[in-house]
């Protein structure tokens, strides 16, 4: 059995969904397909949520109508009989309209997971209906009832044992060859919808692969495979055919967008290889991530994390016990869900690089209760693996470097444009 995951770029258009059909039609093995929300649907549903939280129900309904029109347009172009696709998604949009009209926005994270999770539900309903109409029999599953998580809304953790029992019972390959489910979503033990963090569909595919003991997991992307740099930022990016699990974890932690950071562990635990293949050229091999490889990575790897913030905290009276202050500062950051990418300390200060997020202002405000706090925003964090002075000069020229960390084989540079 194999797991295929198709991201939002793969299902953002009717032609993309037709390409999924072409790829799946070549597979004769048992297959579990994981699919993300279509295109920018997650962002659009976040807009619905933002208006809902302001109790502006009409604005929410207007934004939701745009989301519905987007999906209906794809269905009209995709299906010979559009009424089949329209009938598949109408109940979901009716549920969304009911939530937006009658709900009370009292908890952003809980409502985020309830509303935004519909992006994946709707996309999988469309793909499942289209494959069925095109002659590929499949069974649609709602992973909100099968992937059991804790109640850490927007960053939920999967409870593997409970999920395995439910998923194996529902995805019975003795009865059906192909199943379709959603990335990014699950539910807690009470049935409240949860999400696994932005870009969490990769993680969903890895979890499904682990729970169903897949032979392999394949993530279909709009790039050749794993590259040593983002081709949108570096015009000399090259393809990396093989990586170890450790390589992938390091790259993901540093901010590489090709793989979600949590994806590797469920696969490494059962030695399941992860393939990253080009959606537009499905005959190409792409890249593979596995336990051991024949040839180590022999090119420098460049990873850029944008929209970073450098926060520096100092004591108010120069009485600074480092261990106590570190503990206090990081408790606050963890409470406000700040993602720390880089840390540096001195005798009287602690500096951290974090992702900018909606929780940043609250964290800075609370840190100000015990510390003097300063920060710089609009920064980029560049990580270079396989570092040389030549590469550092080439990639940091014309920028102001606020913070540097360097080892024998890697370097990290927090910087901004002059």
C-alpha positions as CSV (number, residue, x, y, z in Angstrom):
1,X,0.0,0.0,0.0
2,X,1.2,3.5,-0.9
3,X,0.2,7.0,0.3
4,X,0.0,9.9,-2.1
5,X,-0.3,13.4,-0.9
6,X,-1.4,16.3,-3.2
7,X,-1.0,19.8,-1.9
8,X,-3.1,22.9,-2.5
9,X,-1.2,23.8,-5.7
10,X,-2.1,20.5,-7.2
11,X,-5.8,21.0,-6.7
12,X,-6.1,24.7,-7.4
13,X,-7.6,24.3,-10.8
14,X,-9.7,21.8,-12.9
15,X,-6.6,20.9,-14.9
16,X,-4.7,20.1,-11.7
17,X,-7.4,17.7,-10.6
18,X,-7.4,16.1,-14.0
19,X,-3.7,15.6,-13.6
20,X,-4.3,13.8,-10.2
21,X,-6.6,11.5,-12.2
22,X,-3.8,10.8,-14.7
23,X,-1.3,10.0,-11.9
24,X,-3.7,7.9,-9.9
25,X,-4.9,5.9,-13.0
26,X,-1.3,4.6,-13.4
27,X,-1.3,3.1,-9.9
28,X,-2.4,-0.5,-9.6
29,X,-1.5,-0.9,-5.9
30,X,-3.6,-0.1,-2.9
31,X,-3.6,3.6,-2.4
32,X,-4.5,6.2,0.3
33,X,-4.7,9.7,-1.1
34,X,-4.3,12.7,1.2
35,X,-5.4,16.1,-0.2
36,X,-5.0,19.7,0.9
37,X,-7.4,22.6,0.5
38,X,-7.6,24.0,-3.0
39,X,-5.2,26.8,-3.8
40,X,-5.5,29.7,-1.3
41,X,-8.7,28.4,0.3
42,X,-7.1,28.2,3.8
43,X,-6.2,31.9,3.5
44,X,-9.7,32.8,2.3
45,X,-11.4,30.9,5.2
46,X,-9.1,32.7,7.6
47,X,-10.7,35.9,6.2
48,X,-14.1,34.4,6.9
49,X,-13.0,33.7,10.4
50,X,-11.5,37.1,11.0
51,X,-14.8,38.8,10.2
52,X,-16.7,36.2,12.2
53,X,-14.5,37.0,15.3
54,X,-15.5,40.7,14.8
55,X,-19.2,39.6,14.8
56,X,-19.5,41.0,11.3
57,X,-21.6,38.2,10.1
58,X,-22.5,39.7,6.7
59,X,-18.8,40.3,5.9
60,X,-18.2,36.7,6.8
61,X,-21.0,35.5,4.6
62,X,-19.8,37.6,1.7
63,X,-16.2,36.2,2.0
64,X,-17.7,32.7,2.3
65,X,-19.7,33.3,-0.9
66,X,-16.4,34.1,-2.7
67,X,-14.9,30.8,-1.5
68,X,-18.0,28.9,-2.6
69,X,-17.9,30.6,-6.1
70,X,-14.3,29.6,-6.5
71,X,-15.1,25.9,-5.9
72,X,-18.2,26.0,-8.0
73,X,-16.2,27.5,-10.9
74,X,-13.7,24.6,-10.7
75,X,-16.6,22.1,-10.6
76,X,-18.3,23.6,-13.6
77,X,-15.1,23.3,-15.6
78,X,-14.1,19.9,-14.3
79,X,-17.3,17.8,-14.5
80,X,-19.3,16.8,-17.5
81,X,-22.2,16.8,-15.2
82,X,-21.5,19.7,-12.7
83,X,-24.5,18.9,-10.6
84,X,-22.6,15.8,-9.2
85,X,-19.8,18.0,-7.8
86,X,-22.2,20.7,-6.6
87,X,-24.3,18.2,-4.7
88,X,-21.2,16.8,-3.0
89,X,-20.1,20.2,-1.5
90,X,-23.5,21.9,-0.8
91,X,-23.9,20.3,2.7
92,X,-20.5,21.5,3.8
93,X,-21.2,25.1,2.7
94,X,-24.6,24.9,4.4
95,X,-22.8,23.9,7.6
96,X,-20.4,26.8,7.2
97,X,-23.1,29.3,6.6
98,X,-24.9,28.1,9.7
99,X,-21.8,28.4,11.9
100,X,-21.1,31.9,10.6
101,X,-24.7,33.1,11.1
102,X,-25.4,31.6,14.5
103,X,-22.0,31.1,16.2
104,X,-20.3,33.4,18.7
105,X,-16.6,34.1,18.2
106,X,-15.4,33.5,21.7
107,X,-12.3,31.4,21.1
108,X,-10.2,32.2,18.0
109,X,-8.2,28.9,17.9
110,X,-11.1,26.7,18.5
111,X,-13.2,28.4,15.8
112,X,-10.2,28.4,13.5
113,X,-10.1,24.6,13.5
114,X,-13.9,24.3,13.2
115,X,-14.2,26.6,10.2
116,X,-10.9,26.4,8.3
117,X,-10.9,22.6,8.4
118,X,-13.7,22.7,5.8
119,X,-11.2,23.6,3.1
120,X,-9.8,20.1,3.1
121,X,-13.3,18.5,3.5
122,X,-14.5,20.4,0.4
123,X,-11.5,19.7,-1.8
124,X,-11.5,15.9,-1.0
125,X,-15.3,15.7,-1.8
126,X,-14.7,17.3,-5.2
127,X,-11.7,15.0,-6.0
128,X,-13.4,11.9,-4.8
129,X,-16.5,12.6,-6.9
130,X,-14.5,13.4,-10.0
131,X,-12.4,10.2,-9.7
132,X,-15.6,8.2,-9.3
133,X,-17.2,9.8,-12.3
134,X,-14.0,9.2,-14.3
135,X,-14.1,5.4,-13.5
136,X,-11.7,5.3,-10.5
137,X,-13.7,3.8,-7.6
138,X,-12.7,5.2,-4.2
139,X,-14.0,5.7,-0.7
140,X,-14.1,9.1,0.9
141,X,-13.2,9.3,4.6
142,X,-13.6,12.1,7.0
143,X,-10.3,12.2,9.0
144,X,-11.9,14.4,11.6
145,X,-13.5,11.2,12.9
146,X,-10.4,9.0,12.4
147,X,-7.3,11.0,13.3
148,X,-7.5,11.5,17.1
149,X,-5.5,14.4,18.6
150,X,-5.2,16.4,21.8
151,X,-7.0,19.7,22.3
152,X,-4.1,22.0,21.4
153,X,-6.1,23.8,18.8
154,X,-4.2,24.9,15.6
155,X,-1.2,22.9,16.7
156,X,-2.7,19.6,17.6
157,X,-0.7,16.5,18.4
158,X,-1.8,13.1,17.0
159,X,-2.6,10.3,19.4
160,X,-1.3,7.5,17.4
161,X,-2.7,4.4,19.2
162,X,-6.3,5.7,19.2
163,X,-5.9,6.9,15.6
164,X,-4.5,3.6,14.4
165,X,-7.5,1.6,15.6
166,X,-10.0,3.9,14.0
167,X,-8.1,4.3,10.7
168,X,-7.3,0.7,10.2
169,X,-11.0,-0.3,10.7
170,X,-12.2,2.3,8.2
171,X,-9.5,2.0,5.6
172,X,-10.0,-1.7,4.9
173,X,-8.1,-2.6,1.8
174,X,-9.7,-6.0,1.6
175,X,-12.9,-4.2,0.6
176,X,-11.6,-1.2,-1.4
177,X,-8.4,-0.4,-3.2
178,X,-8.4,3.4,-3.0
179,X,-9.3,5.7,-0.1
180,X,-9.3,9.5,0.0
181,X,-8.8,11.6,3.1
182,X,-7.8,15.1,4.2
183,X,-4.5,16.6,5.2
184,X,-4.1,19.0,8.1
185,X,-7.1,18.0,10.2
186,X,-8.3,15.7,12.9
187,X,-10.4,15.9,16.1
188,X,-10.0,15.5,19.8
189,X,-11.5,12.7,21.7
190,X,-14.8,14.7,22.2
191,X,-15.1,15.2,18.4
192,X,-14.1,18.9,18.3
193,X,-12.2,19.5,15.0
194,X,-8.5,20.3,15.3
195,X,-5.7,21.2,12.8
196,X,-2.1,20.2,12.9
197,X,-0.4,23.5,12.1
198,X,-0.1,25.3,8.8
199,X,1.3,23.1,6.0
200,X,0.3,20.1,8.2
201,X,-0.9,18.0,5.3
202,X,2.6,16.5,4.8
203,X,2.4,15.4,8.4
204,X,-1.0,13.9,7.9
205,X,0.3,11.8,5.0
206,X,3.2,10.6,7.2
207,X,0.8,9.7,10.0
208,X,-1.4,7.8,7.7
209,X,1.6,6.0,6.2
210,X,2.7,5.0,9.7
211,X,-0.7,3.9,10.9
212,X,-1.4,1.8,7.8
213,X,2.2,0.5,7.5
214,X,2.6,1.9,4.0
215,X,5.4,0.8,1.7
216,X,6.1,4.4,0.9
217,X,4.7,7.9,1.1
218,X,4.9,10.3,-1.9
219,X,4.4,14.0,-1.7
220,X,3.6,15.6,-5.0
221,X,5.0,19.1,-5.3
222,X,5.3,21.8,-8.0
223,X,9.1,21.5,-8.0
224,X,11.5,18.9,-9.4
225,X,12.0,17.3,-5.9
226,X,14.1,18.5,-3.0
227,X,16.3,21.4,-4.1
228,X,19.3,22.9,-2.3
229,X,17.6,26.3,-2.3
230,X,14.3,28.0,-3.1
231,X,14.4,28.5,-6.9
232,X,12.3,31.7,-6.5
233,X,15.2,33.2,-4.4
234,X,18.2,31.5,-5.9
235,X,18.5,31.0,-9.7
236,X,21.2,28.4,-9.4
237,X,19.3,25.9,-7.2
238,X,20.1,22.3,-7.9
239,X,18.3,19.0,-7.4
240,X,19.2,16.7,-4.5
241,X,18.2,13.1,-5.4
242,X,18.7,11.5,-2.0
243,X,18.6,12.6,1.7
244,X,18.7,10.8,5.0
245,X,15.9,11.3,7.6
246,X,18.4,13.4,9.6
247,X,19.2,15.6,6.6
248,X,15.5,16.2,6.2
249,X,14.9,17.0,9.8
250,X,17.7,19.5,9.9
251,X,16.5,21.2,6.7
252,X,12.9,21.3,7.9
253,X,13.9,22.8,11.3
254,X,15.9,25.5,9.6
255,X,12.8,26.5,7.6
256,X,12.9,24.6,4.4
257,X,9.4,24.7,2.9
258,X,9.6,21.4,1.0
259,X,8.9,19.3,4.1
260,X,6.8,20.0,7.2
261,X,9.0,19.7,10.3
262,X,6.9,17.0,12.0
263,X,6.7,14.8,8.9
264,X,9.8,12.7,9.3
265,X,9.3,11.1,12.7
266,X,6.3,8.9,11.9
267,X,8.2,7.7,8.8
268,X,11.5,7.1,10.4
269,X,9.9,5.1,13.2
270,X,8.9,2.5,10.6
271,X,11.6,3.0,8.0
272,X,9.1,4.2,5.4
273,X,10.8,6.0,2.5
274,X,9.4,9.5,1.6
275,X,9.4,10.5,-2.1
276,X,9.1,14.1,-3.2
277,X,8.1,14.1,-6.9
278,X,7.2,16.8,-9.4
279,X,3.4,17.0,-10.0
280,X,3.9,18.4,-13.5
281,X,6.3,15.7,-14.6
282,X,5.1,12.5,-12.8
283,X,7.5,10.3,-14.8
284,X,10.5,11.9,-13.1
285,X,12.0,10.2,-10.1
286,X,12.1,13.3,-7.8
287,X,13.9,12.9,-4.5
288,X,13.8,10.2,-1.8
289,X,14.3,10.6,1.9
290,X,15.3,7.4,3.8
291,X,17.5,5.9,6.4
292,X,20.7,5.5,4.4
293,X,21.8,6.9,1.1
294,X,24.6,6.1,-1.4
295,X,25.9,9.6,-1.8
296,X,25.9,12.3,0.9
297,X,24.7,15.8,0.0
298,X,27.6,17.4,-1.8
299,X,26.2,20.9,-2.5
300,X,25.6,23.8,-0.1
301,X,22.0,24.1,1.1
302,X,20.5,27.5,1.5
303,X,17.3,28.1,3.5
304,X,15.6,31.5,4.0
305,X,12.9,32.1,6.6
306,X,11.2,35.4,6.0
307,X,9.1,37.6,8.3
308,X,11.3,37.1,11.3
309,X,11.5,39.2,14.5
310,X,14.5,39.6,16.8
311,X,13.4,40.1,20.4
312,X,15.9,41.1,23.0
313,X,15.0,41.1,26.7
314,X,17.1,42.7,29.5
315,X,16.6,43.0,33.2
316,X,15.2,46.2,34.6
317,X,17.8,46.6,37.4
318,X,20.8,44.6,36.1
319,X,20.1,41.8,38.5
320,X,20.2,38.9,36.0
321,X,20.3,35.3,37.0
322,X,20.5,33.7,33.5
323,X,18.8,30.3,34.3
324,X,15.8,31.9,36.0
325,X,15.4,34.6,33.3
326,X,15.7,32.0,30.5
327,X,13.0,29.9,32.1
328,X,10.7,32.8,32.7
329,X,11.2,34.3,29.2
330,X,10.7,31.0,27.4
331,X,7.6,30.1,29.4
332,X,6.1,33.3,28.1
333,X,7.1,32.6,24.6
334,X,5.7,29.1,24.7
335,X,2.5,30.3,26.2
336,X,2.1,32.7,23.2
337,X,3.1,30.0,20.7
338,X,6.1,31.8,19.4
339,X,8.3,29.7,17.1
340,X,11.9,30.2,18.2
341,X,14.4,29.7,15.4
342,X,17.6,31.2,17.0
343,X,18.9,32.0,20.5
344,X,21.8,34.1,21.8
345,X,22.5,35.2,25.3
346,X,25.0,37.5,27.1
347,X,25.6,38.5,30.7
348,X,22.6,40.9,30.7
349,X,20.4,40.0,27.7
350,X,18.7,37.2,25.8
351,X,18.0,37.6,22.1
352,X,15.7,35.2,20.2
353,X,14.6,35.1,16.6
354,X,11.0,34.1,16.2
355,X,8.4,33.9,13.4
356,X,6.1,36.9,13.3
357,X,2.6,35.8,14.2
358,X,-0.7,37.1,15.6
359,X,0.5,36.2,19.0
360,X,3.7,38.3,18.9
361,X,2.1,41.5,20.4
362,X,0.7,39.6,23.4
363,X,4.1,37.9,24.1
364,X,6.0,41.2,23.9
365,X,3.5,42.8,26.3
366,X,3.8,40.1,28.8
367,X,7.6,40.0,28.6
368,X,7.5,43.7,29.4
369,X,6.2,42.8,32.9
370,X,9.6,41.5,33.9
371,X,12.1,42.8,31.3
372,X,13.0,45.7,29.1
373,X,12.0,44.5,25.7
374,X,13.2,45.7,22.3
375,X,12.6,44.1,18.9
376,X,13.3,44.4,15.2
377,X,10.9,43.0,12.6
378,X,10.9,42.5,8.9
379,X,14.0,40.3,9.0
380,X,15.2,37.2,7.2
381,X,17.0,34.3,8.7
382,X,19.4,32.6,6.3
383,X,20.8,29.1,7.1
384,X,23.7,27.8,5.1
385,X,24.7,24.1,5.4
386,X,28.0,23.5,3.7
387,X,29.2,27.0,4.5
388,X,32.2,28.7,2.8
389,X,33.3,32.3,3.0
390,X,32.5,32.7,-0.7
391,X,28.9,31.6,-0.2
392,X,28.5,33.9,2.8
393,X,29.7,36.9,0.9
394,X,27.5,36.1,-2.1
395,X,24.3,35.6,-0.1
396,X,24.6,38.3,2.6
397,X,26.1,41.2,0.4
398,X,24.0,44.3,0.6
399,X,22.3,43.4,3.9
400,X,22.8,44.4,7.5
401,X,23.5,41.3,9.7
402,X,22.0,41.6,13.2
403,X,23.0,38.2,14.5
404,X,25.4,35.5,13.4
405,X,26.0,31.9,14.5
406,X,28.5,29.7,12.8
407,X,30.0,26.2,13.2
408,X,32.4,24.2,11.1
409,X,29.9,23.2,8.5
410,X,26.9,25.6,8.9
411,X,26.0,29.2,9.6
412,X,22.9,31.2,10.4
413,X,22.5,34.9,9.6
414,X,19.7,37.1,10.8
415,X,19.6,40.1,8.5
416,X,17.7,42.9,6.8
417,X,17.9,44.9,3.6
418,X,20.0,48.1,3.8
